[in-house]
Amino acid sequence: MKKPNRFLSLDIIQPRLAVPAALAIAVLLGLGFCQSAPALAAASPWVSAADSDLRLISGKPVESGADSIWAGIQIRLDPGWKTYWRNPGDSGVPPYFDWSGSSNLKSVDVLYPAPGNFEEAGGISYGYKNEVVFPLRVTPKDPSEPVDLKLQMEYGLCKDICIPNQAELSMALPPEPKPDSGTTMLLDRYLALVPKPQAQGKLPAIVKVTPELGGKTPTLLIEANFPKNSERTDLYIEAEGEYVPPPELVGSDGGTKRFTVAFQDMDEAEALKGKRFTLTLVGDRGAREASWRFE
């Protein structure tokens, strides 16, 4: 059963004014009301689903003169509940986004902030607690016309039990967006948490990946560098939609960390050969992604 929406705006009730006074105030403040209109369009209404609330928010153009604009899916979770990253780990389900009901939409790229780790019965899952915003890079077919953005979203929630969830969201994005400062700051904060491509001279960074498949337990050895004294030194591994056993930290020498990925048997390792891996490193000062092909 859906719960009441805790985030609906409350109307301000004013005493009834005499008609002349009301007209005078409308004339004097009309400009102010017009100026506040973009702020009202900066977010869709909140939609309540089981133990969570969602809305779409709009942002600024991706860059000056670009056709694409930033938007986002904001999810607030009830205390104790969590939802999942694109790679949920040993349990859970990744979010699913269906934009097929939209109009004047060329593409939507969903970006994922770096996740946290959660120990669960039988393993470790990756995801978010309290709140998350998935930034969206929205590109219209016709940049001179608004985008009617419609989303059917499915996502998993877990606490003591795990439940599937779904929501329908919609919002009109104007060709020249004028977001308010609140949604702009919110999007900027979560965009900063999205892993950036690995770059020379930037940390954290993958140093090398070494397959060791000849022993009783086939293994990948992964060496990475983090800033010295970094408290967080996490590694996440994906392989084109295939399950990869979670990496284990097995050695540390200052900022250099060594991880292993242990396969159950040679068949599991062979099934991943030829796949392109995405390796995501998350440290205290940000996150980086590298690509590696398992030959």
Summary of the structure (lengths in Angstrom):
residues: 295
radius of gyration: 23.3
end to end distance: 49.9
largest distance: 89.3
contacts: 850
relative contact order: 0.13
helix: 13%
strand: 48%
